[in-house]
Amino acid sequence: MRTCVLCVFSLLFGAVLSSAQTAPPSSVPGEIPIFDLNAIDKNIDPCVDFYQYSCGNWMKNNPIPPDQSRWGRFNELFEHNLYILRDILTEAQLPGKHSATETMVGNFYNSCMDESAIEKKGIAPLTPELERINGIKTKAELIQQVAYLHRNSTPALFAFYSQPDMHDSAETVAYLDQGGITLPDRDYYIKDDAKSVETRQKYVEHVQKLFELAGDKPGVAAAEAKTVLTVETGLAQASMDRTARRDPKNRDHKMTLAEIAAAAPNFDLAVYFADNGTPKFTSLNVTNPDFFKQVNGQLNAVPLEDWKVYLRWKAINDYAPLLTKAFVEEDFQFNGQFMSGQKEIEPRWKRCVKATDSSLGMALGKLYVDRTFGAEGKERTLKMVQGIETAMRQDIGQLTWMSDTTKKKAYEKLNAIVNNIGYPDSWRDYSSVAIKADDYAGNMMRAAAFEVQRDYNKIDKPTDRKDWSMTPPTVNAYYRPSMNDINFPAGILQPPFYGKLMDDAVNYGGIGVVIGHELTHGFDDQGRKYDAEGNFREWWTAEDGKEFEQRVDCTANEYSNFVSVKDDQGEVKLNGRLTLGENTADNGGLKLAYMALMSIIGDTPVKPIDGYTPAQRYFLAYGQIWCQNVTDQEARKRALTDPHSPGRWRINGAVQNSAAFQQAFGCKAGQPMVAQNACRVW
Ligand SMILES: [Zn+2]
């Protein structure tokens, strides 16, 4: 059904663009079912496998579309939003009167959709970048070039950005960080299991192909690809692993510029900062000083010519999705097909809508909000947030393991949380970015450079707590420890997370748990280390801290036993430490939203709907949010890189620990959905 709708409208869309007379009929598919009785597999006992019970038929009836590597309820909604955004962008290109914002996003989208203009340009957009790198004569010029690449948002060698000061969050400061690898995690370069060895081999072949497309002879390109792997392996070996990075103390190294420059002289940081577009500053946070000390030796040992090969690769890789079909396809073959198991590339229009959202999302987002998000949505969400905050207050009050001293501080932190709902108070001004209807690569790079400059401009200034880090159409939500705020973009405040006409049980099991999840992030293994102002500061008594750590250890061990993927290449279990914050937030969110729901329902008997009590509907709504199918390749990649557990364990992991769930479905001790040693933090 979906595929058919898409085919018909792809054709229509092409025709309309050329005749350009009237707006095409909207292609937005109907609303997504929020509580789907047809998704349930009634052959399964909910106390044996609740995920399978909630989602069994959904999984059977919703195979992964060929242009995706993972397909779940989030994706359904995201896809729904893509159609709405496409309508907005298509209309913005039609003749007639348009606002400046409409014209800008319309031109951007057009530049991406105009594949024949892109083919005609060939590799011309990339050529000046490669020439700049070829012209490097000294290591000082190498660092200048890295600064230039960073200003244009091309990642290379290390990372530089701004963020709130870890100890004085009111002030934003400069951060110097590890970086420069291309594969999604350092482990790909370091591990010696068969899959990692295969990945490196495929990666080298891929790098060679892109060098060839950029004009190098096969023999030369093959040697260059090996050089790239050697250089990146050195960077990977110097990098801190993901799990260690979750602990803020491992990232907390305030230094003066002079100190880090002296510790890693070969980086020529004075040259890097001389004209990199930042305001002048004297101190910064170096997230991983060891990276700079270790790579300092590599900078000296690796010949300049090899560094130039590496930088050329970083530029080619960054530009590949913006260039001709040959580049785009090679990029997809490796990153989409091999790394994620995606069978087909997404249709051009989807990629172009996403590119517009990622480049000009705070302009496109305004048009999206105007069309979809009413004040009513904001009010109802805010009311739920307040109810769930009240539940957390009660929950903290009831804890037997936490002293009153720490509780007082916890209340302070909870009361200070800022709730941002829907979209930012003021819209970003992109008027300084030149957007042309026939220059896709140029548009992408100028928009990216604009964001880098916006980020640099924040250095040594008061922190802007109103700045959002997700665009309004995004189907997601986030908590920022350094801001102590929770943020819900308009994109997620709709079915299947929230339905205007649905009963409270279903809405609390959907968006309610998401709210409780974000709130709990302020008090997970990472978030608890930040205070009410967002400063990295101990506010727990030593005794309470110990009690907390025991409880999260339980969760970490529990999830480490869950199998993420099992295929002919072996079994991969979840990393309970990497996913600890998210699992803690899932367990806490499920408890808090339930408490808030029960305080609304009170003692008044509520009739079952569709044969389910409100409590059962609550847990089922939660279960169905996480229905998903995923390729083995994508599951493997995520087991290594994603701090979230896969859908199955987000459900079964959390309900196993929930007495309210077990009561709702009458589960008995000894059944799989009743953990022998239930873990409970919040
Ligand atoms: Zn989360």
Boltz pocket constraint, residues with backbone or C-beta under 6 A from the ligand:
constraints:
  - pocket:
      binder: B
      contacts: [[A, 477], [A, 517], [A, 518], [A, 521], [A, 581], [A, 582], [A, 585]]
      max_distance: 6.0
